[in-house]
């Protein structure tokens, strides 16, 4: 990753959230040069396009001027920092599958999916709007999701599996994703392709009940 963008991620990890002015000030102190707010915004736009940043609110300046966006890291950005979460999650899943019957593991992961759906707070809206909100939530959590409308209904594609290092051949997490998408959309999808079996994405067909 380009060094300035990596430094911005480090600043946001330390601060929790920051405006452009905050980031410019920190970068100038770190680097000793006169980096501009225009340059910082350029890097912030790239990081947002990559799904690594989210804007949470607007904050008024202490000096005259328009309010500024407040930036924070998404869950996807956490993968750029060292941690032991994946090893821990892999160990927990392995122990669950070793000591709990398959139906018990499914019940536990279904509860996880339901909690994630609750956290997403998707309103009871028409299906296209729910798809847009679901895609935003999934992308912010590392799935890199998109949706499209086809003659057969809707298609939802996720081109990244945030659990691929944890799953290690386990079907349970794939089923959790199915339950999560069903809970987000209020419709049970039909999976047509999977990353784990060589597909370019995990692809789900969602029927358009208007037809």
Long-range contacts (C-beta under 8 A, 24 or more apart in sequence): 1-80, 2-43, 4-35, 4-39, 4-43, 5-43, 5-46, 5-47, 6-80, 7-31, 8-40, 8-43, 8-44, 8-47, 9-47, 9-52, 9-73, 9-77, 9-80, 9-81, 12-53, 12-71, 12-72, 12-73, 12-77, 13-73, 13-77, 13-81, 16-72, 17-56, 17-70, 17-71, 17-72, 18-70, 18-71, 19-59, 19-68, 19-69, 19-70, 19-71, 20-44, 20-68, 20-69, 20-71, 21-61, 21-68, 23-71, 44-71, 47-77, 51-76, 51-139, 51-140, 51-142, 51-144, 52-76, 52-77, 52-80, 53-77, 54-140, 74-140, 74-141, 75-140, 75-141, 75-142, 75-162, 76-139, 76-140, 76-141, 76-142, 76-162, 79-142, 86-165, 86-166, 89-163, 89-166, 90-165, 90-166, 90-168, 93-166, 93-167, 93-170, 93-172, 93-173, 94-168, 97-170, 97-172, 102-172, 105-172, 106-172, 106-175, 109-172, 109-173, 109-175, 109-176, 109-179, 110-176, 110-179, 112-176, 113-176, 113-177, 113-179, 113-180, 113-183, 114-179, 114-183, 116-141, 116-180, 116-183, 117-180, 117-183, 117-184, 120-184, 122-184, 124-186, 127-154, 127-185, 127-187, 127-206, 127-208, 127-209, 128-154, 130-184, 130-185, 130-186, 131-156, 131-185, 131-206, 133-184, 134-181, 134-184, 134-185, 137-184, 138-181, 138-184, 149-208, 152-205, 152-207, 152-208, 153-205, 153-206, 153-207, 153-208, 153-211, 154-205, 154-206, 154-207, 154-208, 155-192, 155-203, 155-204, 155-205, 155-206, 156-181, 156-189, 156-203, 156-204, 156-206, 157-201, 157-202, 157-203, 157-204, 158-195, 158-201, 158-202, 159-195, 159-200, 159-201, 160-195, 161-195, 161-196, 161-202, 164-195, 164-196, 167-196, 169-196, 174-202, 177-202, 178-204
